[in-house]
Amino acid sequence: MSGPRPLRRRVEHVDTDAAGVVHFTRYASLIETALLEDLEAMGVGTRLMSEHQLQPAVTELRMRYGAAARFPDRIEVRAGIDHVGGASWRVSGTVCRLPDHADTGPDHAGVGRDDADVWRDRADVWPDRTDAGVDRAGARAGMLLATGTLVMCLVNAADGTPAPLPAALRAALRAQLSEGRTDGRDR
């Protein structure tokens, strides 16, 4: 097992408000998505949960915001397991802006398009985003945008009552926890 993989993507218009700024609620969902994609890769994702008629639920959420992401920034989301209990687990994650030339993967439209062209094309919508704004955006590359901690559990799909973790999911979460963290934080 190679540990959590970063989720890389481009900020999409649906992630933003009318000014093109990512809505604050999206950061937590991005961390949750990064975790669920890791679980899918380990074979214990939403398909396993559905087989047990369970669904994931966030029971606690703590976020700290450092800067705003904007359409069409490229971002990287990392999520890792901090704790596994009998019926819940704790996830910590980060959202960072990537440099303009970073690849976000073949599945994302517009990855190869130059951001300066996007800003020039959208000058009518974002008049403060001129060529000087593009330089400012480039200087922001690699910036930490948000950190968060989510406590998650599983609930019965039928009635929403808490459910114990299936053995395969618990084992996968603990395996990810035992691989250690590379960001210097305690587990």
Disulfide bonds with the S-S distance in Angstrom:
none
